[in-house]
């Protein structure tokens, strides 16, 4: 198996994170233990990456360094995914929206830009329509 991006025999997210100043941790977002990866400085404009169905924060490891240079950047394990809690209820858009608001409140972001893929794009777009006061830009 070859990682075509750098010619190595084995691919690893840790190679993608070599030299990247980042942290990872958990916050209680409205009762949901939520895992995140973070790069950048507090006080910079906020940016939150949202992965697709079945995904996790590592989908964005190659984006953390570049975006962390300009933004207070977070890649999260969305509600019910990765190492974030998986509450026993229907995963409707309103639940994802509430989770984002609770996460943003917990980390101190009143507004943020959002970039999402697949499910993350759907959640980001619907969140922007429902809560425009919390969204700076949408990618």
N, C-alpha and C positions, 0 to 999 in steps of 0.2 A: 504494500500500500504506500503510495507516494503522495505527499502534500504538494500539489502543483504550485501553490503560492510561493513556497520557499525551497522546494526540491528535497525536503527531508523525507526520510523513510517512513516516519510516523507523524501524524498530525496530533496536536495537543493544544487546547485553549491556553495552557500555561506558556507555550512558546509565543502565542499571539499577545500575551500580557507581559512578556519580558520587557522591562524598562518602562512600563506604564505605571504611573503613580495612581493607584486606585485602592478602594476599600470595598469590603462587602460586609453586610450585616443584616439585621432584622429590626423592624419596627412593628409596634402594635398599631395597625390601621383599623380602627373601629372594631377591635376584638379579633382581627385576623392577623396572625403572625406572618409578616410579609418580608420576604427576602429581596435584597437589592444589591446591585453593584454600583459604585459611585466613583466618578472622576470629576475633577474640576474644583473650583473654589466657591464656597458659600458667598452669596452676594452677586455672583455672575447671573445672567439670565438662565432660568431653569429650562431643562430639556429632559423629557422622559421618553424612553424607548419602550415600546410595547410589542411583544413577540406574537407569533401565530399560535393556532391551536396545537396543543401538545408540546409547545416550546417552553423556553426558559430564558433567563437573563443572558446566558452565554451566547445567545444568538447575536449579541451585539459586542462581543469582546474586541472585535477589530475596529469598532467605532469609538471606543472609550477614549483613547489617547487623543485622537484628532478633535473630537467634540469637546473633551474635557479642557482643551486649551482655551476654549471660548465660552463654554457653558458650565453651569452647575448640573452635571449630567448623571442621570439615573437610568439603569436598565433594571427592570423589576421582574420577578416571577409573578405573573398576574394571578389573580384570584383563581384558586383551584389548579394551579400549574406549578411545576418545578418543586421547590422546597417551601413554597408559601402554603399556608393552611388550605384545606379542601373541605369547607363546611358542607354539611348535608342539606343543600337546598338547590332549587333550580338556578342555573347560571344565566340569568336574563341581563339585558343591557343595563337596567337600573342598578343591579348588584355590582357590575363592573364600574359603573359611574360612581356609586357610593364608595367603593373601594379606592378609586383614584382620589376622590375628594379627601377621604380619611388619610390616605398615604401623604398627599400634598400637605395637609394640615399638620401631620405628625413631623414632617421634615422641614416645615416652615416655608413652603412655597405657596404664595397666594395665586400666582399665575405661572404657567409653563408652556413651552412649545412641546408638541408631541410628534413622534415619528413612529409609525406602526406598520407591521406587515400582516397580511391576512386578517385573522381575528383582531390583532392589535390595531390594524388600520380601521376596521369597522368600529371598534370601541372608541378609538381616537376621534373619528369623524362624527359619530353619534354624540360623544361627550362634548365636542366643540359646538354642535347644534343645540344641545340641551343646557350647556353651562358656558356660554361664550365669555363670561366674566372671568373664568379660570384659564382661558386659553389665549396664549400670545400668537402662536403660529401653528400651522398643521402641515405635516409633510406626509 
